[in-house]
């Protein structure tokens, strides 16, 4: 073949390949404002994703509130107004209560349990099953260990101290549990907590891990901190992706995003645990810290189990998620308990798996 023909053929091939190799550009936002350190989990994922996808995809990231209010991120991704949105699944429990255990559990999963369950016990499929009902693909990419607990201006030492208190608290099951203890749940975005505490609109609040709470300035408007955070024994975060936008990517680019999410998942745990340790030392100097005794935590576990079963049995989707989680706990307990104390946390005395199986229709 003449050289001119080779050049022409190469040009034609390049031209035909052009559309398939065209770069995708995504807009992504999050539920977190830049003032709250949780946004660092989103930012780190975007950095990894842009690096791993090379010329195939560019994600432009905007802090929470810059494009849409935090509560509207779900709808913006669902409609395709934006391609991706970082979130905490529990914010969408009003759309489907199954989002609640996908985000956190009351006295059940720790961070490693979420990682194990997602990676090897079928959890990832359930995220995509629930988000898929709304035309989205979901990549879990962030995890934190148990949350701080309540920050108040009245000392909390026992569960009786919660009687009559109006507390900012996220989570469907968490709110029901607080009501059983005589308190009342107040829902509000993270960015509203500081002023609500300052003005006495609420009696106290929980939000996240110590480092995130410190970034929110809660030590400036509260005197006491009740630990541990039994209401949220761990929290999951991830990215909602519009299904049509996901399908437009090549399999190689999709895989690169999955790799970025997996890498970010492990990074987020180490990052937040280090930062939480540093923030705990700061809080120890700024407020008085109390801790519930073991008998109190055992009572909370019993009450949490009751609330979990009640909530799960109201929605087959929720029951399916909880059933999978408790089956994982029971399965993993065989090795975890045998290797105690050199293991990955405790095996909680969780809900009755047979009741959950019945509610899930299995």
N, C-alpha and C positions, 0 to 999 in steps of 0.2 A: 504494500500500500504506500502511495506517495505521502511525503511528509505533510503536504497541504491537506490531504484527506484525513490524516491522523489528527491534525489540529482541528479540523472542522468537526470530526466525530467527537473529539473531546469536548468541544464547545457545546455541541448538541446535547451530549450526556450531562454536562454541567447544567445546561438550561433546563433539562427535564428534571434533574434532581433538585433544582432550586427551590420549588415550592415545598417539597418535603423537608428541606433543611432550614426553612425560614424560622427565624427566631420568634419565640412567643414572649409576650410582655404581659405580666400580671400585676394587678394592683392588690395589695394586701394591707389590711388593718388589723386591729386587735381590740379587745375589750378594756385594755389597760392604758391609762394615761402615762406619760413619761415620768411622772412624779412617784409612781409605784414600781418597785424593783422587779415585779413579776414580768414587766415588759422585756427584761433582759433575756428571758427564755425565748420570746418571739424573735427578738433581734438576732440572737445567736443562730436560730434555725435559718433565718433568711440569709445570713452570711454563709452558712454551710451549703444551703441549697443553691445559691448563686455560684458558689465555687465549684460544686459538683456537677451542675448541669451545663457548665461551660457556655458555649454560644447558643445553646438550644432554648434557654429560658432565662429571662431576667425578671426578678420580683422586686417591685418598688414598694417599700414598706412605709406606712403612715401610723403614727401613734394613735391610741384610742381617742375618739372624739374629733379627730381631724377631718374625717370624711363623713361619718355617721355617729350618732350617739351609741354608747356601748350596748344598749339593749336592742339596737337595730342591726348589729353586725350579722346575726343569723339570717335575717330577712334579706340583707344586701347580698350575701353569698347565695342564698337559695334562689333569688331572682336573677342572678348573674350580673347585678350592678357592679360588683367587684368579683374577682376570681377566687379570692382566699381571705379567710379571717381567723385569727388566733382567738381561742376561747377557753373557758372553763365550762364543761358540759352542763353543770348543774343550773346554770342560768336559764336553760331552756326546758326545765322540768314542767313548766306550765303547758308546753306543747306535747310532751310525752314524759311521764314520770320515770321512764327508764333512763332518761338522761342523768338522773340523780346518782344512782350507783356507778354510772360511767365516770362521774366526776369525783365522788368521795363516798366514804361510808362512815357511819357512826360506830366507833369502837370495833372495827372489823379488819379491813385491809391496812397494812403499812405500805410504804413506798415500794419495797421489794416485792411484796405480794402483787401489787399492780403490774410491775414489770414482768414477773413470772407468768402471771395470768394472761397478759396481753401477748407475750412473745411465744409461749409454749402451751397454754391451756385454752386457747380458743377465744380469748378476749378481743383480739383485733377484729375478728369477724363480726362480733356483736356490735362494736362501734360502727362498723360500716353498714350493718343491717339496720340499726336505728337511724343513723344519719341518712342512710340511703332512702328512707321513707320520705325525705325532704329534698331529694335530688342532689345529694352531696356525697363526696368521698371524705373520709376522715383519717388523718394520720396522727396518732398520739405522739407527742414529742416533748412533753415535759412532765415531771413528777416531783412532788415535794413530800417530805414526811409529815407527821402529824402537825396540825396547826397549833398556834400558841395557846389559845384559851381566851377567857374573857378578860377584858381590860376595863376597869371600873374605878369609881371613886368611893365605893363601899366595899370593904373587905369581904371576899367570898372564901370561906373555909370549909363549908359543908353544903350539901345540896339544898338544905333548908334555907340557906341564905339567898337562893335564887327566887324565893317566893315573892311575887309582886313586881319583879324587875322587868323593865322594858329593855330588851337587848337586841342590838343589831345582830342578826344571825342568818346565814345563807343555808339553804337546803330544805327540801320538803320534809324528810324524816327528822332532820335536826329540829325544825320548828315544832313538830308534833312532840318530840321528846322533851323539849323545853316546856311546852304547855303541860305535860304530865308532871313536871317538876314545879309547876306553879308560876312560871314566868311567861312572858309573852314575846313573840317574835316580831321584830321590826325589820322590814326589807328595805335596803337602800344600796346604791352603788358605792364602791370603795372610796371614790372621790368625795362623797358626802359625809363620811363618818366623822372626820375631824371636827367639822363645824357643829355637827349634831351632838358630839360629846362636849364640846366647848360651851354650847348654849344650853345643855341639859335637856335636850329634846329626847335623848335616850339615857338610860342609866348605865349602859356599858355596851361593849361591842367586841366581836371577834372579827378578824379579817383573814390573816394568813400566818406565815411563819414569822419568827422574830425579826428577821432582816427586813421583810416587807412591811411589817408593822412599824418598825423604826423609821423606814423611809416615809411612812405616812404621818409621822410626827405624833403618834398616839401617846408617847411618853410625856408630851407637853400638856396633855389635857386629862390624864388619868393618874391615879396614885397607886393602884393595886393591879396585880396580874395573877389570876387563878390558873394554875396548871394541873395536869396536862390538858391539851385540847381534845377531850374525848368525843366532841361533836364531829370532828373530821380527823380521822386517824391517818389520812394521807389525801393528797389531791392530785388529780390528773389535768393536764392541759394539752392542747393540740391545735391542729389547723383544719378548718372546714374548707373544702375545695368544691367549687361548683362542678357538678358531674360532667357537663358539656365541655368545660375548660380542661378537666382532667382527660377526657377522652380524646381531646385534640392533641395531646402530647404523644410522642413516640414511646414505645415500651421502655427504651433505654432511659429517657428522661423521667418517666414515672418511677423507674427503679432507683434512679439517683435521688429523687425526693424521698423515697422510702428509706434509703440509706442515711440521708441527712436527718430524717426524723428519729431513726434508731440511735444515731450517734448523739443527737441532741438530748434524747431521753436520759441517757446515762450521764452526760455532762451536767444536765440540770440538777440531778440529785446531788452530785458532789459539790456543785457550785452553791446550791442553796443550803446544804448542810454546813459548809464552811462559813458562809455568810450568816447563817442562823446562830452558829456558835459565837461569832464575833458580836452579833447583836445582843445575844443573851447577856454577855458580860456588860454591855452598855446599859441594858435594862436593869441589871442587878444593882447598878449604881443609882438609877433614876427612880425606881419604884419598889414597892414591897411585893415580893413574890411568895405566894402560898401554893400548897400542893394538896390535892385530895388524897386520903389514905386508901389503902388497897381494898378495904371493905366497901368504901364508897364507889370505887371504880368497878367492883364486881356487881354492885347494884345497878350501876349505869349500863353494864353489859346486858343484864337481864332485861332491862327496860328497852334498850336499843333493839334487842332481838324481837321483842313484842311489836315494836313499831315497824321494823323491817318486814315482818311477816304480814302485818296489817296493810302496809303500803303496797307490797308486792302483789297481794291477792286482789288488789283493785285494778290491776292492769297486767295482762299476760306478758307484755313486753318487759315490764319491770320484774315480774316473777322469773322470766327466762334469764335475765342478766344476773339477778341475785342467786338463782339456782346454780348457774355456772360458777359464780364466785365461791359459794359455799362448798360445792363439789370439789373445786380446786383446793380449798382449805383442808377439807377432809382427806383428800388424796395426799397433799404435801405434808400433812401432819405426821404421816407414818415415818418419813425421813427426818423432818424437822425435829420432832420430839425425841427420836432416837439419837440425834446428834446434839441435843441440848447439853450444856449451854452454848456450845460452839455452833450456833445456827444463825438463821436470819430472822430474828424476832420471835414473837410468841405465837402459839396457835390459840386463837380466841375460842372461847366456848360459845360459838355462834348459833344462829337460828336452826331450827329443825329442818333438815333437808327434805324430809318427806312432805312436810307442809308446803314447802316451796315447790316441790315437784307437782303436787296436786294443783296448786294455783297456776302453775305454768302449763297445765294440761298434759303432763307427761305421766 
